[in-house]
Amino acid sequence: MNKPNRHNNHILETESNKFFNFKVPNEWYVDKPEHDYGVDYVVNIVTNNHVTGLSFSVQMKSKIKEKNSNFAVISLKRSTLGLFNTKLEPVFLVAYVQEEKEAYWSWYNELEFDLTSSQKTYTVNIPKTNKLSQIDWNPISKYVQEIFGVKMLVEGIKNLEYDEISNSQILAWKYYFSQDYEKSIFYFKNLLKEKPNDIAVLEGLAQSQYKTFHYKEAINNINKTINLSGTPNQHLTKACILAEDGMQNGIKGKIIEAKNLFKEFLNKDNTQFIFHYNYANTLSRLRYTKEAIYHFELCLKLNPNFEQAWKNLGQVYFDTKEHEKELSCYNKALIINPLLPQALFSKGVTLSRIYNKDEEGLSLMLKAVGNDENMLLEYQYTYFGIAYAYQKLENIKEALNWVNKGLDHYSEDKVYLDFKSNLLINNWKENEWLIDEALRFFEFRLELENDYKSLYSILLIKQLKDKEPIFNLIKKHTSIFRETSFESIKACDLDISDGIIFLLHYDKYLDFRNSHSIYRYSMHLISELYLVSTEFWEILDFIFAKSFSNAITQYFKDTDFNVITETILEDLIISTRSIKVMFPNTDFLQEDAIKIMAQIYSEFPTIIIREFGAQTGTINSVLGIDKTVTKPEFSEEWFEKLNEDSFIEMNKKLKLLKDN
């Protein structure tokens, strides 16, 4: 009966694993990852029975014999090396040679590779002088401490003596190294109660608070360490906190302060890639794009495997609209680290927004947040990017779902608020299930910031048949109709429901009115015989606001600049109705009434023509339309009607002539 044979490769693998595990100190413990993606073991360092939280990864390679007398030569995939670059802990490379009954070791962190090249595999020469059988594990432990100190920006880590520190200190650093920052904050704070000036603990606390976005506390504690010690590393930490706080919360002053600190480091040493990287990040946020590109390129010249620098350089190219270069940078970042969430997401945004590859772009964005849920909190507009892609794919439910998630975190952010407003405005009519949510949202936004478009949407959705409630809402939420009664609106024969379109661009109209006050027309109507009522100016303001907003709305529908003048002229022709409430008193002597009639007949059309010119000029400027192409013109027929209607309305008030 034939029995199964065990393959030589399996025997070799078992032999090499036993050799390595036998050499690891008994006090330390070895974990084997559930999935082998380039890491065979994670070795956890234990000192005096205390788990330190320090660890290093191990990549094992085995071979039967080695021809080279000075090196054990092994081959590693580019994807594996890319994974090593992403790890906090250092990576320990081990090559076991069966014929020699020996393993040789080297730190990956001390080797140099260009992972952006087209190579799929890389050769590594591990010196045979580094025999695993003769290794001293104490320097290994110290090396790991130093790497953690450098990567986590806490110099005190290098000097921790585990034989001398307390259990509470060991726990604090253990949670810090495992990146469980909430727990490390708790233990660091307790330690400071006993020793408030422990510099290493203060640094660890500041870094933990920085990683958990508690920037104010982080700055406070790093400032304490600077007052006590003032090492360059502490100033670098402060600059990083200021930069991150400024970028996350849009505080330009902090970004400028961080930029200046990073520049000081560069002036002292321009050979450190991380100094160029930090400086470039602040430059790009301050829109110094040429300088930012220059320093990102210097950074990548010094360290071509820094995937985050490739990603951030791509972001600068997005800002400069050089999208081919942008995608090239993202692709290089993803060659180094195929799972880099920021590069996946940014590439997805550009594919969707710029190249209209919405399905592919959305897939990358969802993959990014699936790989790193923290992205949703670290980057304010992650939810927006996904919602926008779903909207382009006409998946309204998912678009609404993602924008609502964004508003859960950023309830007053204008980008999210405007996106949801536009999503609901454009879709509630065709989707009955949206109506209730739309009404709730617009009422919320109206209460939040007195948003005029929200008021417009509420009035549109409710479709109020009674005009007085519409009037009352407009009076409550705008500066129009402060002194005007609903009876005066009816007297002027104005359709208040038709006029609500003024709310769509009322914010722009208010800006226009600030520079073109409606009362500048009062000189045309000054008279000793009457006093112009406030109601007249407010009703005229309402008519003007409608023509202004309606012109912009109609332009956006078909982008025909001629529609601007046509719409304004059509709306302004009814402005003569405001004459009905120009002044309350009509008991004039005939001679005085004739003077009033002559003045209004002459001056009121002048007011309307001046307003027409002001509105067309301003709207053309706001929309970026060449004024030479859109000369404001009105027909003789329109002008005659304006004069005729002015005369008729004045005669109705003054009753100088019979109606016929």
LOMAR-331254 format. One record per residue (C-alpha): x, y, z; residue number from 1; residue in one letter. Coordinates in steps of 0.02 Angstrom, whole numbers. Layout:
N
east, north, up, k, r
X, Y, Z, NUM, A
...
***
This chain:
660
east, north, up, k, r
0, 0, 0, 1, M
71, 170, -51, 2, N
86, 299, 85, 3, K
82, 488, 55, 4, P
253, 570, 38, 5, N
292, 734, 120, 6, R
361, 861, -3, 7, H
540, 919, 28, 8, N
483, 1101, 30, 9, N
369, 1065, 177, 10, H
510, 978, 270, 11, I
626, 1125, 235, 12, L
494, 1250, 294, 13, E
463, 1153, 455, 14, T
649, 1139, 489, 15, E
681, 1326, 463, 16, S
533, 1374, 573, 17, N
592, 1262, 713, 18, K
767, 1334, 698, 19, F
703, 1513, 712, 20, F
581, 1480, 854, 21, N
715, 1389, 953, 22, F
829, 1542, 944, 23, K
698, 1668, 1003, 24, V
715, 1706, 1189, 25, P
599, 1598, 1294, 26, N
525, 1751, 1378, 27, E
470, 1826, 1213, 28, W
320, 1756, 1121, 29, Y
290, 1728, 937, 30, V
124, 1752, 846, 31, D
88, 1678, 676, 32, K
-29, 1787, 572, 33, P
-189, 1703, 513, 34, E
-147, 1748, 333, 35, H
30, 1751, 264, 36, D
43, 1908, 157, 37, Y
232, 1926, 174, 38, G
245, 1912, 364, 39, V
275, 1740, 437, 40, D
288, 1790, 620, 41, Y
264, 1937, 736, 42, V
387, 1929, 881, 43, V
330, 2017, 1040, 44, N
466, 2079, 1158, 45, I
445, 2039, 1342, 46, V
557, 2107, 1480, 47, T
552, 2042, 1660, 48, N
386, 1956, 1623, 49, N
312, 2121, 1561, 50, H
240, 2130, 1386, 51, V
316, 2291, 1320, 52, T
206, 2315, 1167, 53, G
364, 2321, 1060, 54, L
367, 2197, 917, 55, S
444, 2159, 749, 56, F
386, 2062, 597, 57, S
481, 1914, 525, 58, V
494, 1856, 345, 59, Q
568, 1681, 330, 60, M
651, 1613, 174, 61, K
726, 1438, 161, 62, S
843, 1356, 37, 63, K
936, 1192, 29, 64, I
1107, 1267, -10, 65, K
1190, 1434, -44, 66, E
1326, 1452, -175, 67, K
1380, 1626, -120, 68, N
1509, 1618, 18, 69, S
1476, 1793, 88, 70, N
1288, 1812, 73, 71, F
1128, 1714, 83, 72, A
1033, 1773, -70, 73, V
843, 1778, -64, 74, I
708, 1847, -179, 75, S
559, 1952, -123, 76, L
407, 2012, -219, 77, K
379, 2198, -244, 78, R
206, 2183, -164, 79, S
287, 2106, -9, 80, T
412, 2248, 5, 81, L
270, 2371, -15, 82, G
184, 2289, 133, 83, L
342, 2306, 237, 84, F
344, 2493, 202, 85, N
172, 2514, 281, 86, T
216, 2431, 445, 87, K
256, 2527, 603, 88, L
366, 2390, 672, 89, E
531, 2346, 586, 90, P
542, 2189, 478, 91, V
670, 2053, 517, 92, F
726, 1955, 363, 93, L
787, 1776, 395, 94, V
867, 1658, 267, 95, A
887, 1478, 324, 96, Y
1013, 1369, 229, 97, V
982, 1184, 260, 98, Q
1155, 1120, 210, 99, E
1238, 1242, 329, 100, E
1113, 1214, 470, 101, K
1116, 1401, 494, 102, E
1004, 1552, 469, 103, A
1060, 1728, 429, 104, Y
969, 1888, 468, 105, W
954, 2070, 414, 106, S
838, 2217, 447, 107, W
732, 2263, 295, 108, Y
728, 2444, 356, 109, N
914, 2460, 320, 110, E
900, 2404, 138, 111, L
866, 2518, -10, 112, E
744, 2479, -151, 113, F
654, 2582, -282, 114, D
481, 2507, -277, 115, L
414, 2621, -414, 116, T
517, 2528, -545, 117, S
442, 2396, -659, 118, S
529, 2254, -565, 119, Q
414, 2120, -496, 120, K
546, 2039, -385, 121, T
700, 2103, -292, 122, Y
858, 2013, -238, 123, T
916, 2034, -58, 124, V
1092, 1990, 0, 125, N
1094, 1945, 184, 126, I
1272, 1945, 253, 127, P
1329, 1778, 324, 128, K
1415, 1871, 465, 129, T
1239, 1893, 540, 130, N
1217, 1717, 605, 131, K
1053, 1685, 695, 132, L
1139, 1555, 804, 133, S
1255, 1689, 873, 134, Q
1131, 1834, 886, 135, I
1127, 1946, 1039, 136, D
943, 1990, 1068, 137, W
976, 2141, 1178, 138, N
1033, 2253, 1033, 139, P
883, 2186, 935, 140, I
766, 2246, 1072, 141, S
852, 2416, 1077, 142, K
844, 2431, 887, 143, Y
656, 2401, 891, 144, V
640, 2534, 1026, 145, Q
735, 2658, 917, 146, E
627, 2621, 764, 147, I
468, 2646, 866, 148, F
540, 2808, 936, 149, G
581, 2876, 763, 150, V
417, 2823, 681, 151, K
309, 2879, 827, 152, M
405, 3043, 853, 153, L
442, 3012, 1038, 154, V
627, 3017, 1077, 155, E
599, 2954, 1254, 156, G
552, 2782, 1187, 157, I
734, 2750, 1144, 158, K
785, 2774, 1325, 159, N
651, 2671, 1412, 160, L
729, 2549, 1533, 161, E
601, 2413, 1561, 162, Y
697, 2346, 1711, 163, D
666, 2510, 1801, 164, E
493, 2574, 1748, 165, I
329, 2536, 1835, 166, S
190, 2421, 1778, 167, N
83, 2573, 1739, 168, S
218, 2643, 1626, 169, Q
236, 2476, 1537, 170, I
47, 2471, 1509, 171, L
44, 2650, 1445, 172, A
182, 2617, 1317, 173, W
108, 2448, 1271, 174, K
-57, 2530, 1221, 175, Y
37, 2669, 1134, 176, Y
141, 2548, 1029, 177, F
-15, 2448, 984, 178, S
-95, 2614, 929, 179, Q
-236, 2599, 1055, 180, D
-221, 2784, 1092, 181, Y
-377, 2807, 1197, 182, E
-309, 2684, 1326, 183, K
-132, 2755, 1317, 184, S
-205, 2929, 1353, 185, I
-287, 2861, 1510, 186, F
-126, 2784, 1576, 187, Y
-14, 2930, 1526, 188, F
-128, 3052, 1619, 189, K
-122, 2946, 1776, 190, N
68, 2937, 1766, 191, L
78, 3127, 1755, 192, L
-15, 3144, 1919, 193, K
137, 3069, 2004, 194, E
271, 3145, 1891, 195, K
198, 3297, 1800, 196, P
365, 3338, 1717, 197, N
404, 3166, 1644, 198, D
457, 3220, 1470, 199, I
437, 3050, 1385, 200, A
261, 3029, 1457, 201, V
213, 3206, 1406, 202, L
274, 3170, 1229, 203, E
179, 3006, 1224, 204, G
21, 3092, 1286, 205, L
37, 3233, 1160, 206, A
61, 3108, 1018, 207, Q
-88, 3003, 1077, 208, S
-198, 3158, 1082, 209, Q
-135, 3210, 911, 210, Y
-179, 3038, 838, 211, K
-355, 3049, 912, 212, T
-384, 3226, 843, 213, F
-378, 3312, 1015, 214, H
-269, 3450, 945, 215, Y
-290, 3580, 1084, 216, K
-236, 3456, 1218, 217, E
-95, 3392, 1109, 218, A
-24, 3567, 1082, 219, I
-39, 3606, 1267, 220, N
62, 3451, 1315, 221, N
195, 3466, 1180, 222, I
220, 3648, 1234, 223, N
252, 3584, 1411, 224, K
387, 3467, 1346, 225, T
465, 3607, 1244, 226, I
472, 3717, 1401, 227, N
555, 3574, 1496, 228, L
671, 3510, 1360, 229, S
650, 3594, 1191, 230, G
727, 3461, 1080, 231, T
713, 3475, 890, 232, P
602, 3321, 889, 233, N
478, 3407, 1005, 234, Q
471, 3560, 892, 235, H
443, 3443, 745, 236, L
298, 3362, 839, 237, T
223, 3533, 874, 238, K
236, 3579, 690, 239, A
148, 3417, 641, 240, C
7, 3448, 764, 241, I
-16, 3628, 705, 242, L
-16, 3574, 522, 243, A
-143, 3435, 549, 244, E
-256, 3546, 656, 245, D
-246, 3686, 529, 246, G
-283, 3573, 381, 247, M
-424, 3477, 465, 248, Q
-511, 3630, 534, 249, N
-468, 3760, 403, 250, G
-362, 3869, 518, 251, I
-241, 3958, 402, 252, K
-138, 4037, 542, 253, G
-90, 3867, 611, 254, K
-39, 3804, 439, 255, I
72, 3958, 415, 256, I
151, 3931, 587, 257, E
182, 3747, 546, 258, A
257, 3795, 377, 259, K
381, 3913, 459, 260, N
433, 3780, 585, 261, L
459, 3650, 447, 262, F
562, 3775, 349, 263, K
678, 3798, 499, 264, E
711, 3610, 497, 265, F
750, 3616, 311, 266, L
870, 3762, 335, 267, N
968, 3656, 459, 268, K
961, 3491, 363, 269, D
891, 3472, 187, 270, N
943, 3289, 170, 271, T
795, 3222, 269, 272, Q
652, 3172, 154, 273, F
523, 3194, 293, 274, I
568, 3379, 313, 275, F
534, 3411, 129, 276, H
373, 3311, 142, 277, Y
305, 3407, 291, 278, N
352, 3574, 216, 279, Y
274, 3529, 49, 280, A
109, 3481, 132, 281, N
91, 3652, 212, 282, T
142, 3740, 52, 283, L
10, 3647, -47, 284, S
-127, 3692, 77, 285, R
-75, 3874, 66, 286, L
-86, 3864, -125, 287, R
101, 3885, -155, 288, Y
86, 3747, -284, 289, T
252, 3768, -378, 290, K
352, 3766, -216, 291, E
250, 3619, -151, 292, A
285, 3516, -308, 293, I
471, 3559, -295, 294, Y
485, 3496, -115, 295, H
378, 3341, -146, 296, F
497, 3298, -288, 297, E
649, 3324, -175, 298, L
568, 3213, -45, 299, C
537, 3075, -173, 300, L
713, 3092, -242, 301, K
777, 3053, -67, 302, L
647, 2917, -36, 303, N
559, 2856, -194, 304, P
463, 2726, -91, 305, N
367, 2854, 13, 306, F
193, 2814, -50, 307, E
106, 2953, 48, 308, Q
217, 3083, -37, 309, A
168, 3015, -208, 310, W
-15, 3027, -157, 311, K
0, 3206, -93, 312, N
96, 3261, -247, 313, L
-48, 3191, -349, 314, G
-167, 3298, -247, 315, Q
-67, 3454, -294, 316, V
-84, 3406, -477, 317, Y
-271, 3389, -450, 318, F
-274, 3568, -388, 319, D
-176, 3626, -542, 320, T
-291, 3524, -656, 321, K
-145, 3419, -722, 322, E
-244, 3258, -706, 323, H
-132, 3142, -807, 324, E
13, 3184, -692, 325, K
-104, 3167, -544, 326, E
-158, 2990, -590, 327, L
23, 2942, -625, 328, S
68, 2991, -446, 329, C
-77, 2891, -373, 330, Y
-26, 2740, -476, 331, N
152, 2749, -411, 332, K
87, 2760, -232, 333, A
-21, 2607, -265, 334, L
123, 2510, -341, 335, I
215, 2533, -176, 336, I
61, 2501, -69, 337, N
-89, 2432, -167, 338, P
-202, 2457, -16, 339, L
-156, 2638, 23, 340, L
-329, 2708, 64, 341, P
-291, 2891, 26, 342, Q
-223, 2850, -148, 343, A
-367, 2733, -187, 344, L
-494, 2864, -134, 345, F
-413, 3011, -223, 346, S
-394, 2910, -383, 347, K
-577, 2861, -370, 348, G
-631, 3042, -350, 349, V
-534, 3096, -504, 350, T
-594, 2951, -611, 351, L
-774, 2993, -567, 352, S
-770, 3182, -564, 353, R
-647, 3219, -705, 354, I
-656, 3067, -820, 355, Y
-838, 3018, -786, 356, N
-785, 2840, -747, 357, K
-911, 2838, -606, 358, D
-925, 2652, -572, 359, E
-737, 2624, -571, 360, E
-709, 2780, -465, 361, G
-844, 2733, -340, 362, L
-774, 2557, -326, 363, S
-603, 2627, -277, 364, L
-678, 2747, -151, 365, M
-779, 2609, -67, 366, L
-625, 2497, -65, 367, K
-527, 2636, 19, 368, A
-650, 2661, 162, 369, V
-670, 2473, 176, 370, G
-482, 2457, 203, 371, N
-476, 2601, 328, 372, D
-636, 2658, 414, 373, E
-538, 2797, 500, 374, N
-532, 2886, 331, 375, M
-713, 2934, 356, 376, L
-664, 3034, 510, 377, L
-492, 3093, 457, 378, E
-548, 3172, 293, 379, Y
-698, 3286, 304, 380, Q
-763, 3262, 127, 381, Y
-745, 3073, 110, 382, T
-933, 3052, 130, 383, Y
-961, 3189, 1, 384, F
-851, 3106, -130, 385, G
-948, 2944, -117, 386, I
-1118, 3032, -113, 387, A
-1071, 3133, -267, 388, Y
-1023, 2976, -365, 389, A
-1187, 2891, -318, 390, Y
-1282, 3046, -374, 391, Q
-1195, 3040, -544, 392, K
-1247, 2858, -558, 393, L
-1425, 2914, -518, 394, E
-1430, 2807, -361, 395, N
-1524, 2937, -258, 396, I
-1550, 2826, -105, 397, K
-1364, 2790, -83, 398, E
-1317, 2970, -121, 399, A
-1438, 3026, 15, 400, L
-1374, 2892, 133, 401, N
-1193, 2949, 117, 402, W
-1228, 3136, 127, 403, V
-1331, 3103, 285, 404, N
-1182, 3011, 359, 405, K
-1076, 3163, 320, 406, G
-1202, 3279, 402, 407, L
-1204, 3169, 558, 408, D
-1023, 3224, 584, 409, H
-1024, 3396, 501, 410, Y
-1201, 3458, 528, 411, S
-1162, 3639, 482, 412, E
-1040, 3611, 338, 413, D
-1099, 3712, 188, 414, K
-1033, 3587, 60, 415, V
-1139, 3447, 134, 416, Y
-1290, 3560, 163, 417, L
-1287, 3626, -15, 418, D
-1262, 3453, -88, 419, F
-1413, 3384, 4, 420, K
-1516, 3537, -40, 421, S
-1480, 3516, -225, 422, N
-1507, 3327, -217, 423, L
-1679, 3350, -139, 424, L
-1730, 3498, -247, 425, I
-1690, 3401, -406, 426, N
-1772, 3238, -354, 427, N
-1919, 3259, -235, 428, W
-2048, 3284, -373, 429, K
-2008, 3118, -457, 430, E
-1981, 3022, -294, 431, N
-2129, 3035, -175, 432, E
-2031, 2946, -37, 433, W
-1915, 3097, -30, 434, L
-2049, 3227, 8, 435, I
-2057, 3205, 198, 436, D
-1868, 3203, 217, 437, E
-1851, 3352, 101, 438, A
-1975, 3453, 202, 439, L
-1889, 3408, 367, 440, R
-1718, 3451, 299, 441, F
-1769, 3618, 224, 442, F
-1858, 3668, 386, 443, E
-1701, 3619, 483, 444, F
-1589, 3721, 368, 445, R
-1706, 3870, 373, 446, L
-1697, 3867, 563, 447, E
-1509, 3836, 560, 448, L
-1455, 3978, 446, 449, E
-1611, 4062, 376, 450, N
-1568, 3986, 207, 451, D
-1672, 4068, 69, 452, Y
-1666, 3920, -50, 453, K
-1735, 3811, 89, 454, S
-1880, 3931, 112, 455, L
-1910, 3925, -76, 456, Y
-1911, 3734, -71, 457, S
-2030, 3729, 77, 458, I
-2152, 3843, -14, 459, L
-2135, 3739, -172, 460, L
-2165, 3574, -82, 461, I
-2312, 3635, 22, 462, K
-2395, 3717, -130, 463, Q
-2495, 3834, -21, 464, L
-2654, 3893, -106, 465, K
-2684, 4031, 20, 466, D
-2563, 4172, -24, 467, K
-2558, 4255, 147, 468, E
-2456, 4116, 234, 469, P
-2329, 4132, 92, 470, I
-2320, 4319, 122, 471, F
-2299, 4293, 310, 472, N
-2155, 4170, 287, 473, L
-2066, 4288, 167, 474, I
-2092, 4431, 289, 475, K
-2021, 4326, 432, 476, K
-1865, 4262, 344, 477, H
-1813, 4405, 228, 478, T
-1785, 4592, 240, 479, S
-1926, 4624, 116, 480, I
-2100, 4676, 177, 481, F
-2048, 4738, 349, 482, R
-2176, 4878, 341, 483, E
-2286, 4808, 203, 484, T
-2456, 4728, 233, 485, S
-2532, 4585, 136, 486, F
-2673, 4702, 88, 487, E
-2548, 4813, -2, 488, S
-2482, 4663, -99, 489, I
-2658, 4624, -155, 490, K
-2688, 4807, -197, 491, A
-2538, 4804, -312, 492, C
-2606, 4648, -397, 493, D
-2446, 4549, -366, 494, L
-2444, 4358, -369, 495, D
-2343, 4318, -214, 496, I
-2332, 4132, -256, 497, S
-2261, 4170, -429, 498, D
-2135, 4289, -352, 499, G
-2053, 4163, -232, 500, I
-1921, 4128, -365, 501, I
-1831, 4281, -296, 502, F
-1775, 4170, -150, 503, L
-1665, 4060, -263, 504, L
-1532, 4195, -282, 505, H
-1584, 4315, -145, 506, Y
-1411, 4305, -66, 507, D
-1333, 4371, -227, 508, K
-1469, 4502, -241, 509, Y
-1430, 4565, -65, 510, L
-1247, 4583, -114, 511, D
-1302, 4680, -267, 512, F
-1418, 4789, -164, 513, R
-1280, 4829, -39, 514, N
-1183, 4913, -179, 515, S
-1337, 4980, -270, 516, H
-1453, 5041, -134, 517, S
-1634, 5053, -186, 518, I
-1643, 5222, -99, 519, Y
-1522, 5296, -224, 520, R
-1677, 5316, -334, 521, Y
-1764, 5424, -204, 522, S
-1693, 5584, -281, 523, M
-1804, 5553, -431, 524, H
-1960, 5560, -322, 525, L
-1918, 5697, -196, 526, I
-2060, 5823, -184, 527, S
-2133, 5946, -61, 528, E
-2308, 5885, -108, 529, L
-2296, 5705, -47, 530, Y
-2189, 5583, 54, 531, L
-2146, 5416, -28, 532, V
-2206, 5272, 80, 533, S
-2094, 5131, 144, 534, T
-2217, 5007, 69, 535, E
-2180, 5074, -104, 536, F
-1993, 5044, -86, 537, W
-2021, 4870, -13, 538, E
-2140, 4815, -151, 539, I
-2022, 4886, -281, 540, L
-1882, 4791, -195, 541, D
-1984, 4630, -209, 542, F
-2011, 4657, -396, 543, I
-1826, 4698, -421, 544, F
-1772, 4544, -321, 545, A
-1883, 4433, -429, 546, K
-1814, 4501, -593, 547, S
-1634, 4482, -532, 548, F
-1653, 4302, -471, 549, S
-1764, 4249, -615, 550, N
-1636, 4310, -743, 551, A
-1498, 4205, -663, 552, I
-1613, 4053, -651, 553, T
-1664, 4064, -834, 554, Q
-1484, 4086, -888, 555, Y
-1432, 3926, -798, 556, F
-1568, 3831, -890, 557, K
-1501, 3862, -1065, 558, D
-1343, 3971, -1042, 559, T
-1406, 4096, -1171, 560, D
-1348, 4270, -1118, 561, F
-1493, 4351, -1214, 562, N
-1616, 4274, -1091, 563, V
-1545, 4385, -952, 564, I
-1604, 4549, -1029, 565, T
-1766, 4472, -1090, 566, E
-1811, 4406, -917, 567, T
-1766, 4567, -827, 568, I
-1868, 4672, -949, 569, L
-2018, 4556, -934, 570, E
-2016, 4563, -744, 571, D
-1979, 4748, -727, 572, L
-2127, 4799, -835, 573, I
-2246, 4760, -690, 574, I
-2149, 4877, -574, 575, S
-2274, 5014, -614, 576, T
-2399, 4924, -500, 577, R
-2298, 4985, -350, 578, S
-2360, 5162, -390, 579, I
-2526, 5111, -311, 580, K
-2444, 5125, -138, 581, V
-2317, 5263, -176, 582, M
-2403, 5382, -56, 583, F
-2563, 5363, 42, 584, P
-2634, 5539, 21, 585, N
-2730, 5575, -141, 586, T
-2820, 5732, -85, 587, D
-2719, 5856, -187, 588, F
-2765, 6019, -268, 589, L
-2781, 5998, -456, 590, Q
-2628, 6106, -487, 591, E
-2524, 6001, -366, 592, D
-2591, 5838, -437, 593, A
-2536, 5892, -611, 594, I
-2360, 5929, -547, 595, K
-2353, 5758, -462, 596, I
-2416, 5672, -619, 597, M
-2284, 5758, -725, 598, A
-2143, 5713, -605, 599, Q
-2190, 5529, -587, 600, I
-2223, 5508, -773, 601, Y
-2050, 5577, -808, 602, S
-1948, 5502, -666, 603, E
-2022, 5330, -628, 604, F
-1971, 5255, -798, 605, P
-1797, 5327, -769, 606, T
-1786, 5228, -605, 607, I
-1833, 5068, -696, 608, I
-1709, 5097, -838, 609, I
-1570, 5131, -712, 610, R
-1615, 4971, -619, 611, E
-1615, 4874, -782, 612, F
-1439, 4933, -821, 613, G
-1375, 4897, -645, 614, A
-1448, 4721, -643, 615, Q
-1385, 4669, -815, 616, T
-1211, 4736, -777, 617, G
-1200, 4650, -608, 618, T
-1270, 4483, -668, 619, I
-1151, 4480, -816, 620, N
-1008, 4511, -696, 621, S
-1065, 4378, -573, 622, V
-1084, 4250, -712, 623, L
-923, 4302, -800, 624, G
-1009, 4353, -962, 625, I
-923, 4475, -1079, 626, D
-1019, 4638, -1067, 627, K
-972, 4687, -1245, 628, T
-1069, 4535, -1306, 629, V
-1222, 4575, -1200, 630, T
-1260, 4759, -1223, 631, K
-1419, 4794, -1122, 632, P
-1553, 4851, -1243, 633, E
-1741, 4875, -1230, 634, F
-1864, 4900, -1371, 635, S
-1959, 5057, -1407, 636, E
-2119, 4957, -1382, 637, E
-2064, 4906, -1207, 638, W
-2018, 5086, -1163, 639, F
-2185, 5151, -1225, 640, E
-2278, 5023, -1121, 641, K
-2178, 5070, -967, 642, L
-2224, 5253, -992, 643, N
-2405, 5213, -1028, 644, E
-2424, 5100, -875, 645, D
-2341, 5232, -765, 646, S
-2465, 5362, -826, 647, F
-2615, 5246, -801, 648, I
-2564, 5199, -624, 649, E
-2536, 5380, -574, 650, M
-2701, 5431, -648, 651, N
-2789, 5296, -547, 652, K
-2719, 5377, -390, 653, K
-2741, 5559, -437, 654, L
-2898, 5542, -545, 655, K
-2852, 5687, -658, 656, L
-2927, 5607, -813, 657, L
-3073, 5491, -841, 658, K
-3026, 5306, -850, 659, D
-3066, 5293, -1034, 660, N
***
